[in-house]
Amino acid sequence: MVLGSGLVAGGFKEFARDDRYVVFASGVSDSTTQDKAAFEREEQLLEKTIREHADKTVVYFGTCSVYDPSQRELPYVAHKLAMETMLEERHPHYHIFRLSNLAGSTRNPHTVLNVDIDDAVALCSHIMRSGSFRNQVVNIANSINYAVPEIIGALETILHKKGNYDLIDKGSNPEIDTDPIADLIRVLDIRFDKGYLDRSIRKYYSPE
């Protein structure tokens, strides 16, 4: 079962008829929002999911923004941490995947790429089916962080357009620990190398 209709839900569509799991992909998607009603909707739906599916493994998606000093105090981050805690305390079977920003075909204007949705799904799916990291929090992210000017430069080169932007120095340099899944990244032949950024942009955003 998959709850949701956005980028993450679409990536996990193969689980739509798998009764062993509830893939909870129906949460708040805008990390900058302060809409309490949106947070309450997700909380109520997660409570309902926990209550009605005690026999299934609930898959919840947190955020790697918890490691970003410039994002840590946002209501969104506090909310996601609270949802993680709820699941940990109230449900016997779960996976919590903290996702970094995803690259993919989406109408969500509030995302900046870090990891290809296909690679994120491959990692999560393998973990779910293998039974590893059960009842644990796992970071799913590119092991290489890209500076915003680097991402902008790559987009400008590939799209053949000059960006219209102002850079604000927030002093943010989050450290995301992906060591626990390093072996799995190698097994799945996911190449988080210097060319990953360009490949991801060309895959989803190139006009060619």
Rosetta blueprint (number, residue, H / E / L):
1 M L
2 V E
3 L E
4 G L
5 S L
6 G L
7 L H
8 V H
9 A H
10 G H
11 G H
12 F L
13 K H
14 E H
15 F H
16 A L
17 R L
18 D L
19 D L
20 R L
21 Y E
22 V E
23 V E
24 F E
25 A L
26 S L
27 G L
28 V L
29 S L
30 D L
31 S L
32 T L
33 T L
34 Q L
35 D L
36 K H
37 A H
38 A H
39 F H
40 E H
41 R H
42 E H
43 E H
44 Q H
45 L H
46 L H
47 E H
48 K H
49 T H
50 I H
51 R H
52 E H
53 H L
54 A L
55 D L
56 K L
57 T E
58 V E
59 V E
60 Y E
61 F E
62 G E
63 T E
64 C H
65 S H
66 V H
67 Y H
68 D L
69 P L
70 S L
71 Q L
72 R L
73 E L
74 L L
75 P H
76 Y H
77 V H
78 A H
79 H H
80 K H
81 L H
82 A H
83 M H
84 E H
85 T H
86 M H
87 L H
88 E H
89 E H
90 R H
91 H L
92 P L
93 H L
94 Y E
95 H E
96 I E
97 F E
98 R E
99 L E
100 S L
101 N L
102 L E
103 A E
104 G L
105 S L
106 T L
107 R L
108 N L
109 P L
110 H L
111 T L
112 V L
113 L L
114 N L
115 V E
116 D E
117 I H
118 D H
119 D H
120 A H
121 V H
122 A H
123 L H
124 C H
125 S H
126 H H
127 I H
128 M H
129 R H
130 S H
131 G L
132 S L
133 F L
134 R L
135 N L
136 Q L
137 V E
138 V E
139 N E
140 I E
141 A L
142 N L
143 S L
144 I L
145 N L
146 Y L
147 A L
148 V H
149 P H
150 E H
151 I H
152 I H
153 G H
154 A H
155 L H
156 E H
157 T H
158 I H
159 L H
160 H L
161 K L
162 K L
163 G L
164 N L
165 Y L
166 D L
167 L L
168 I L
169 D L
170 K L
171 G L
172 S L
173 N L
174 P L
175 E L
176 I L
177 D L
178 T L
179 D H
180 P H
181 I H
182 A H
183 D H
184 L H
185 I H
186 R H
187 V H
188 L L
189 D L
190 I L
191 R L
192 F L
193 D L
194 K L
195 G L
196 Y H
197 L H
198 D H
199 R H
200 S H
201 I H
202 R H
203 K H
204 Y H
205 Y H
206 S L
207 P L
208 E L
